[in-house]
Amino acid sequence: MANVHSSKSLVRRFFVAATVVWLTSICVAQHLEPASPPIADPRDTRFEGTKEDWTSPALTSSNLRPLVPLLSNVGDHGSYTLQIVRLQWRYGDPIDLYISKPKGVTKPPVVLYLYGFPSDTDRFREDNFQKMVTKDGVAAVGFLSATTGQRYHDRPLKEWFVSELQESLAVSAHDVQMVLNYLANRGDLDMERVGMFAEGSGASIAILASAVEPRIKVMDLVDPWGDWPDWLATSPVVPDTERAAYLKPEFLQKIAPLDPITWLPRTQAKKMRLQLAMFAPTTPVAVKEKIRAAANLEDGRMSLAIYKTKQETAPILAGNTILLWIEHELRALPPAATDDAGKTKADESQNPGIRHPGN
């Protein structure tokens, strides 16, 4: 038995040492270089007993337990800082957070950025992006959805985001909540003013997460995927050679509980904006109309922006204009209340309990 424990200890030391080397190497470079994709090692026993329910975006029926975060040094970039944090709560699936914070702002509001498949982390490593998302005193946290970019590895090529759609959606919705748990425990962000900017499949995931996660106060959704039977039947994202497999009843039955159209009216954000580019083909117009119909535009929380041509998007894509709405709505919220010792409620709640059972 002692030899077994010794072997497990060596395995854990190997993973920690390898990750520390990785974090150091990417932070030494003036321009961050892509890291080698993590490898799922069968000797890794740290997640034995972990169970995750892919039938629901909620964490209540899962038992994800995070490892101690692995932190890079904080890089000074003049007007902002950048830190890369590696989090992990399931086997073979570490998640890299790119945390950009404006300098001179104590506990700034924060926006989560989740771009859709097939995005990678390149955007989060660009100086221009980091400057843009922090220039108005708001922090930014960028990461990827499951089976996407840095998180796509150790799989046969026939498996990808859509072929594993149930996993991709449920796992990513869980990740949003686990990321919020980590950010709350850091204590350097205003967790009463959390926003989420998401595009494409990332916007679909944001809808699922918001329906079960009240900490996301403001959401800006750009062209979410949804209405799975019609989207799978008509979207050009799906190869024609694979389409028939995704329209089989057994596949549709698995993803039916994770349809953003069902969850959109149940989102808990105080303010939301739905942006639909009708000219973009990824989500067909008929599906966009159904998503629009599912949005509750009468309760005062939701605003709608429709772009019929690409030219109409030019003004909001100039500079950081597209971010002005979410930043304005976050600032309109009251900041986190503090006690006499200067601690916020988020600082004092290390384990949020039933609402966030994954922590």
Kinemage of the C-alpha trace (Angstrom):
@kinemage 1
@onewidth
@group {chain A} dominant
@subgroup {mainchain}
@vectorlist {calphas} color= white
{ca met a 1} P 0.000 0.000 0.000
{ca ala a 2} L 2.887 2.349 0.788
{ca asn a 3} L 4.276 1.791 -2.708
{ca val a 4} L 0.884 2.685 -4.220
{ca his a 5} L 0.733 5.950 -2.291
{ca ser a 6} L 4.339 6.683 -3.279
{ca ser a 7} L 3.526 6.132 -6.959
{ca lys a 8} L 0.506 8.444 -6.757
{ca ser a 9} L 2.641 11.082 -5.063
{ca leu a 10} L 5.216 10.883 -7.843
{ca val a 11} L 2.488 11.248 -10.454
{ca arg a 12} L 1.115 14.344 -8.734
{ca arg a 13} L 4.617 15.846 -8.504
{ca phe a 14} L 5.151 15.160 -12.194
{ca phe a 15} L 1.961 17.014 -13.191
{ca val a 16} L 2.731 19.990 -10.935
{ca ala a 17} L 6.353 20.253 -12.126
{ca ala a 18} L 5.392 19.989 -15.789
{ca thr a 19} L 2.729 22.669 -15.454
{ca val a 20} L 5.021 25.043 -13.564
{ca val a 21} L 7.565 24.742 -16.392
{ca trp a 22} L 4.772 25.454 -18.893
{ca leu a 23} L 3.544 28.534 -17.024
{ca thr a 24} L 7.085 29.892 -16.667
{ca ser a 25} L 7.923 29.390 -20.329
{ca ile a 26} L 4.862 31.240 -21.643
{ca cys a 27} L 5.341 34.193 -19.332
{ca val a 28} L 9.049 34.705 -20.073
{ca ala a 29} L 8.339 35.425 -23.724
{ca gln a 30} L 7.489 39.004 -24.545
{ca his a 31} L 4.673 37.739 -26.762
{ca leu a 32} L 3.076 34.670 -25.263
{ca glu a 33} L 3.601 31.546 -27.350
{ca pro a 34} L 1.024 28.767 -27.617
{ca ala a 35} L 1.664 25.998 -25.128
{ca ser a 36} L 1.731 22.362 -26.131
{ca pro a 37} L -1.705 20.792 -25.652
{ca pro a 38} L -2.091 18.986 -22.335
{ca ile a 39} L -2.024 15.212 -22.486
{ca ala a 40} L -4.526 13.051 -20.628
{ca asp a 41} L -2.202 10.653 -18.795
{ca pro a 42} L -3.796 7.372 -17.635
{ca arg a 43} L -1.539 7.491 -14.565
{ca asp a 44} L -3.363 10.591 -13.313
{ca thr a 45} L -5.586 9.369 -10.480
{ca arg a 46} L -6.461 12.763 -9.036
{ca phe a 47} L -10.022 12.701 -10.359
{ca glu a 48} L -11.054 9.211 -9.385
{ca gly a 49} L -14.654 9.259 -8.173
{ca thr a 50} L -15.533 12.458 -10.039
{ca lys a 51} L -19.018 12.375 -11.518
{ca glu a 52} L -20.491 14.884 -13.938
{ca asp a 53} L -24.058 15.056 -15.172
{ca trp a 54} L -24.220 16.023 -18.839
{ca thr a 55} L -28.016 16.172 -18.871
{ca ser a 56} L -28.224 19.523 -17.069
{ca pro a 57} L -26.335 22.840 -17.069
{ca ala a 58} L -26.654 22.920 -13.255
{ca leu a 59} L -23.961 21.536 -10.974
{ca thr a 60} L -26.359 20.082 -8.429
{ca ser a 61} L -25.958 16.506 -9.703
{ca ser a 62} L -22.186 16.676 -10.269
{ca asn a 63} L -19.311 16.551 -7.807
{ca leu a 64} L -16.517 18.485 -9.495
{ca arg a 65} L -13.668 19.291 -7.106
{ca pro a 66} L -11.007 21.779 -8.239
{ca leu a 67} L -7.292 21.272 -7.818
{ca val a 68} L -5.164 24.055 -6.382
{ca pro a 69} L -4.857 26.661 -9.174
{ca leu a 70} L -1.499 26.999 -10.931
{ca leu a 71} L -0.620 30.677 -11.373
{ca ser a 72} L 1.788 32.433 -13.684
{ca asn a 73} L 3.590 35.572 -12.618
{ca val a 74} L 1.564 38.763 -13.044
{ca gly a 75} L 2.806 40.545 -16.149
{ca asp a 76} L 2.922 44.349 -16.131
{ca his a 77} L 1.699 45.800 -19.431
{ca gly a 78} L 1.608 49.466 -18.545
{ca ser a 79} L -2.073 50.255 -18.113
{ca tyr a 80} L -3.060 46.701 -17.179
{ca thr a 81} L -1.737 43.421 -15.835
{ca leu a 82} L -2.066 39.919 -17.254
{ca gln a 83} L -2.036 36.639 -15.358
{ca ile a 84} L -2.592 33.162 -16.756
{ca val a 85} L -4.186 30.674 -14.386
{ca arg a 86} L -4.564 26.969 -15.019
{ca leu a 87} L -7.618 25.401 -13.384
{ca gln a 88} L -8.703 21.780 -13.436
{ca trp a 89} L -11.601 19.789 -11.998
{ca arg a 90} L -11.898 16.829 -14.370
{ca tyr a 91} L -9.527 14.273 -15.851
{ca gly a 92} L -7.469 15.356 -18.833
{ca asp a 93} L -9.086 18.784 -19.183
{ca pro a 94} L -7.126 21.699 -17.702
{ca ile a 95} L -8.562 25.135 -18.457
{ca asp a 96} L -6.441 28.232 -18.968
{ca leu a 97} L -7.845 31.571 -17.811
{ca tyr a 98} L -6.399 34.790 -19.224
{ca ile a 99} L -7.075 37.417 -16.565
{ca ser a 100} L -6.474 41.026 -17.609
{ca lys a 101} L -6.967 43.703 -14.957
{ca pro a 102} L -6.815 47.501 -15.269
{ca lys a 103} L -4.185 49.063 -13.047
{ca gly a 104} L -5.239 51.548 -10.400
{ca val a 105} L -8.735 50.072 -9.975
{ca thr a 106} L -9.565 48.291 -6.727
{ca lys a 107} L -11.872 45.314 -7.286
{ca pro a 108} L -13.019 46.216 -10.796
{ca pro a 109} L -16.141 44.794 -12.403
{ca val a 110} L -15.313 41.777 -14.554
{ca val a 111} L -16.486 40.426 -17.901
{ca leu a 112} L -16.123 36.782 -18.893
{ca tyr a 113} L -15.317 36.287 -22.573
{ca leu a 114} L -16.406 33.049 -24.220
{ca tyr a 115} L -16.085 32.915 -27.990
{ca gly a 116} L -17.609 30.064 -29.927
{ca phe a 117} L -16.211 27.032 -31.670
{ca pro a 118} L -13.636 26.884 -33.278
{ca ser a 119} L -11.955 29.810 -31.463
{ca asp a 120} L -8.586 29.401 -29.769
{ca thr a 121} L -6.721 31.444 -27.161
{ca asp a 122} L -4.904 33.610 -29.736
{ca arg a 123} L -7.264 36.530 -29.139
{ca phe a 124} L -6.704 36.506 -25.374
{ca arg a 125} L -2.923 36.675 -25.890
{ca glu a 126} L -3.030 39.757 -28.113
{ca asp a 127} L -1.925 43.081 -26.644
{ca asn a 128} L -4.614 44.955 -28.563
{ca phe a 129} L -7.363 42.760 -27.144
{ca gln a 130} L -6.047 43.107 -23.593
{ca lys a 131} L -5.864 46.894 -23.915
{ca met a 132} L -9.336 47.097 -25.414
{ca val a 133} L -11.083 45.082 -22.704
{ca thr a 134} L -9.381 46.869 -19.796
{ca lys a 135} L -9.117 50.470 -21.010
{ca asp a 136} L -12.338 51.548 -19.287
{ca gly a 137} L -11.515 50.123 -15.863
{ca val a 138} L -13.120 46.681 -16.276
{ca ala a 139} L -11.311 43.362 -15.813
{ca ala a 140} L -11.525 40.601 -18.410
{ca val a 141} L -11.367 36.825 -18.053
{ca gly a 142} L -11.056 34.810 -21.252
{ca phe a 143} L -11.253 31.036 -21.606
{ca leu a 144} L -12.404 28.371 -24.062
{ca ser a 145} L -15.353 26.025 -24.157
{ca ala a 146} L -14.936 22.254 -24.007
{ca thr a 147} L -13.624 20.353 -27.058
{ca thr a 148} L -12.356 23.643 -28.484
{ca gly a 149} L -8.866 24.954 -29.226
{ca gln a 150} L -6.459 24.295 -26.365
{ca arg a 151} L -9.027 21.920 -24.852
{ca tyr a 152} L -9.279 19.663 -27.902
{ca his a 153} L -6.842 16.785 -27.528
{ca asp a 154} L -6.566 13.040 -26.866
{ca arg a 155} L -9.544 12.313 -29.128
{ca pro a 156} L -10.040 10.678 -32.504
{ca leu a 157} L -10.486 13.295 -35.229
{ca lys a 158} L -14.044 12.155 -35.865
{ca glu a 159} L -14.984 13.581 -32.450
{ca trp a 160} L -15.457 17.353 -32.355
{ca phe a 161} L -17.657 20.039 -30.831
{ca val a 162} L -20.846 19.110 -32.680
{ca ser a 163} L -20.425 15.335 -32.681
{ca glu a 164} L -20.024 15.611 -28.884
{ca leu a 165} L -22.573 18.401 -28.526
{ca gln a 166} L -24.100 17.189 -25.255
{ca glu a 167} L -20.667 17.076 -23.613
{ca ser a 168} L -19.527 20.353 -25.186
{ca leu a 169} L -22.550 22.264 -23.875
{ca ala a 170} L -23.003 20.717 -20.435
{ca val a 171} L -19.319 20.636 -19.531
{ca ser a 172} L -18.830 24.250 -20.627
{ca ala a 173} L -21.885 25.458 -18.682
{ca his a 174} L -20.436 23.749 -15.613
{ca asp a 175} L -17.079 25.386 -16.300
{ca val a 176} L -18.594 28.875 -16.267
{ca gln a 177} L -19.880 28.252 -12.748
{ca met a 178} L -16.595 26.732 -11.566
{ca val a 179} L -14.665 29.671 -13.012
{ca leu a 180} L -16.924 32.051 -11.084
{ca asn a 181} L -16.213 30.080 -7.904
{ca tyr a 182} L -12.486 30.533 -8.466
{ca leu a 183} L -12.816 34.258 -9.230
{ca ala a 184} L -14.902 34.789 -6.096
{ca asn a 185} L -12.236 33.132 -3.983
{ca arg a 186} L -9.492 35.374 -5.433
{ca gly a 187} L -10.985 38.405 -3.706
{ca asp a 188} L -9.624 40.976 -6.184
{ca leu a 189} L -12.701 41.394 -8.406
{ca asp a 190} L -16.150 42.857 -7.819
{ca met a 191} L -18.278 39.715 -7.974
{ca glu a 192} L -21.464 41.749 -7.592
{ca arg a 193} L -20.783 43.199 -11.047
{ca val a 194} L -20.053 40.237 -13.315
{ca gly a 195} L -20.840 40.316 -17.007
{ca met a 196} L -20.455 37.811 -19.825
{ca phe a 197} L -19.758 38.550 -23.474
{ca ala a 198} L -20.270 35.486 -25.661
{ca glu a 199} L -20.549 34.648 -29.343
{ca gly a 200} L -21.902 31.701 -31.328
{ca ser a 201} L -21.761 28.446 -29.411
{ca gly a 202} L -20.253 30.452 -26.544
{ca ala a 203} L -23.469 32.462 -26.386
{ca ser a 204} L -25.452 29.206 -26.252
{ca ile a 205} L -23.346 28.120 -23.282
{ca ala a 206} L -23.792 31.513 -21.614
{ca ile a 207} L -27.575 31.120 -21.846
{ca leu a 208} L -27.426 27.691 -20.202
{ca ala a 209} L -25.114 28.959 -17.463
{ca ser a 210} L -27.164 32.079 -16.733
{ca ala a 211} L -30.318 30.016 -16.283
{ca val a 212} L -28.725 28.256 -13.292
{ca glu a 213} L -26.200 30.897 -12.169
{ca pro a 214} L -27.410 34.219 -10.686
{ca arg a 215} L -23.912 35.694 -10.324
{ca ile a 216} L -23.878 36.654 -14.021
{ca lys a 217} L -25.587 40.030 -13.798
{ca val a 218} L -25.214 41.275 -17.399
{ca met a 219} L -24.979 39.296 -20.641
{ca asp a 220} L -24.226 40.318 -24.206
{ca leu a 221} L -25.095 37.468 -26.589
{ca val a 222} L -24.030 37.492 -30.236
{ca asp a 223} L -25.657 35.002 -32.626
{ca pro a 224} L -26.208 32.084 -30.226
{ca trp a 225} L -26.690 28.620 -31.666
{ca gly a 226} L -29.882 26.841 -30.707
{ca asp a 227} L -33.100 25.149 -31.771
{ca trp a 228} L -31.016 22.013 -32.242
{ca pro a 229} L -33.187 19.989 -34.654
{ca asp a 230} L -33.383 22.848 -37.168
{ca trp a 231} L -29.851 24.120 -36.556
{ca leu a 232} L -28.337 20.678 -37.119
{ca ala a 233} L -30.474 20.195 -40.216
{ca thr a 234} L -29.585 23.511 -41.878
{ca ser a 235} L -26.386 25.058 -40.468
{ca pro a 236} L -23.342 25.017 -42.784
{ca val a 237} L -21.196 24.263 -39.740
{ca val a 238} L -22.399 20.662 -39.945
{ca pro a 239} L -20.740 18.681 -42.758
{ca asp a 240} L -23.290 17.121 -45.088
{ca thr a 241} L -21.554 13.773 -44.674
{ca glu a 242} L -22.287 13.832 -40.940
{ca arg a 243} L -25.649 15.572 -40.840
{ca ala a 244} L -27.807 12.440 -40.914
{ca ala a 245} L -26.102 11.068 -37.797
{ca tyr a 246} L -26.960 14.199 -35.812
{ca leu a 247} L -30.606 14.099 -36.851
{ca lys a 248} L -31.170 10.621 -35.471
{ca pro a 249} L -33.665 10.506 -32.574
{ca glu a 250} L -31.102 9.193 -30.080
{ca phe a 251} L -28.720 12.111 -30.761
{ca leu a 252} L -31.485 14.731 -30.612
{ca gln a 253} L -32.854 13.203 -27.420
{ca lys a 254} L -29.491 13.643 -25.651
{ca ile a 255} L -29.206 17.331 -26.495
{ca ala a 256} L -32.877 18.274 -26.106
{ca pro a 257} L -32.472 19.222 -22.399
{ca leu a 258} L -29.662 21.612 -23.408
{ca asp a 259} L -31.430 23.701 -26.037
{ca pro a 260} L -30.802 27.439 -25.485
{ca ile a 261} L -34.280 28.229 -26.797
{ca thr a 262} L -35.720 26.416 -23.779
{ca trp a 263} L -33.381 28.091 -21.298
{ca leu a 264} L -33.317 31.643 -22.695
{ca pro a 265} L -36.535 32.765 -20.929
{ca arg a 266} L -35.124 31.377 -17.663
{ca thr a 267} L -31.857 33.311 -17.646
{ca gln a 268} L -31.217 35.242 -14.440
{ca ala a 269} L -29.125 38.166 -15.653
{ca lys a 270} L -30.519 41.551 -14.699
{ca lys a 271} L -29.713 42.977 -18.134
{ca met a 272} L -29.202 41.200 -21.457
{ca arg a 273} L -28.586 42.177 -25.036
{ca leu a 274} L -29.257 39.815 -27.922
{ca gln a 275} L -27.356 40.705 -31.101
{ca leu a 276} L -28.361 38.898 -34.289
{ca ala a 277} L -26.430 39.258 -37.544
{ca met a 278} L -29.057 38.077 -40.002
{ca phe a 279} L -26.520 37.924 -42.838
{ca ala a 280} L -24.157 35.511 -41.041
{ca pro a 281} L -24.816 31.943 -42.253
{ca thr a 282} L -23.610 29.905 -39.264
{ca thr a 283} L -27.038 30.097 -37.677
{ca pro a 284} L -29.721 30.157 -40.391
{ca val a 285} L -32.238 33.008 -40.402
{ca ala a 286} L -35.168 30.754 -39.491
{ca val a 287} L -33.320 29.605 -36.356
{ca lys a 288} L -32.416 33.182 -35.433
{ca glu a 289} L -36.073 34.110 -35.661
{ca lys a 290} L -36.947 31.324 -33.224
{ca ile a 291} L -34.240 32.475 -30.819
{ca arg a 292} L -35.578 36.017 -31.106
{ca ala a 293} L -39.088 34.789 -30.359
{ca ala a 294} L -37.839 32.900 -27.283
{ca ala a 295} L -36.310 36.056 -25.807
{ca asn a 296} L -38.649 37.782 -23.397
{ca leu a 297} L -38.478 41.344 -24.689
{ca glu a 298} L -41.327 42.556 -22.516
{ca asp a 299} L -39.870 42.189 -19.020
{ca gly a 300} L -37.435 45.095 -19.435
{ca arg a 301} L -34.274 43.015 -19.067
{ca met a 302} L -33.616 42.242 -22.723
{ca ser a 303} L -32.618 44.563 -25.534
{ca leu a 304} L -32.373 43.458 -29.138
{ca ala a 305} L -29.995 44.505 -31.919
{ca ile a 306} L -30.620 43.276 -35.464
{ca tyr a 307} L -28.015 43.666 -38.225
{ca lys a 308} L -29.286 42.928 -41.724
{ca thr a 309} L -25.984 43.580 -43.510
{ca lys a 310} L -22.321 43.370 -42.610
{ca gln a 311} L -21.998 47.104 -43.157
{ca glu a 312} L -24.391 47.740 -40.270
{ca thr a 313} L -21.951 46.089 -37.847
{ca ala a 314} L -19.040 48.362 -38.766
{ca pro a 315} L -19.835 51.129 -36.216
{ca ile a 316} L -19.996 48.768 -33.234
{ca leu a 317} L -16.820 46.917 -34.248
{ca ala a 318} L -14.787 50.133 -34.345
{ca gly a 319} L -12.517 50.478 -31.323
{ca asn a 320} L -14.202 49.040 -28.243
{ca thr a 321} L -17.664 50.359 -29.138
{ca ile a 322} L -19.128 46.867 -28.979
{ca leu a 323} L -18.124 46.692 -25.306
{ca leu a 324} L -19.642 50.009 -24.249
{ca trp a 325} L -23.079 48.511 -23.613
{ca ile a 326} L -21.964 45.779 -21.211
{ca glu a 327} L -19.558 48.121 -19.425
{ca his a 328} L -22.296 50.722 -18.971
{ca glu a 329} L -24.735 48.159 -17.587
{ca leu a 330} L -22.141 46.788 -15.148
{ca arg a 331} L -21.338 50.265 -13.848
{ca ala a 332} L -25.039 50.902 -13.325
{ca leu a 333} L -25.132 48.064 -10.791
{ca pro a 334} L -24.234 48.805 -7.158
{ca pro a 335} L -20.700 47.689 -6.266
{ca ala a 336} L -20.077 44.890 -3.804
{ca ala a 337} L -20.929 45.893 -0.233
{ca thr a 338} L -18.032 45.753 2.212
{ca asp a 339} L -17.899 45.282 5.965
{ca asp a 340} L -15.865 47.341 8.426
{ca ala a 341} L -12.770 45.291 7.610
{ca gly a 342} L -13.121 46.009 3.900
{ca lys a 343} L -14.177 42.491 2.977
{ca thr a 344} L -16.934 41.901 0.475
{ca lys a 345} L -19.641 39.316 0.784
{ca ala a 346} L -17.879 37.320 -1.915
{ca asp a 347} L -14.705 37.288 0.201
{ca glu a 348} L -16.589 35.905 3.174
{ca ser a 349} L -18.427 33.214 1.193
{ca gln a 350} L -15.699 30.700 0.429
{ca asn a 351} L -18.291 27.979 -0.116
{ca pro a 352} L -21.504 29.403 -1.605
{ca gly a 353} L -23.391 26.222 -0.713
{ca ile a 354} L -26.353 24.822 -2.585
{ca arg a 355} L -26.374 27.540 -5.207
{ca his a 356} L -22.834 26.618 -6.266
{ca pro a 357} L -22.388 22.976 -5.237
{ca gly a 358} L -19.333 22.463 -7.418
{ca asn a 359} L -17.101 24.534 -5.132
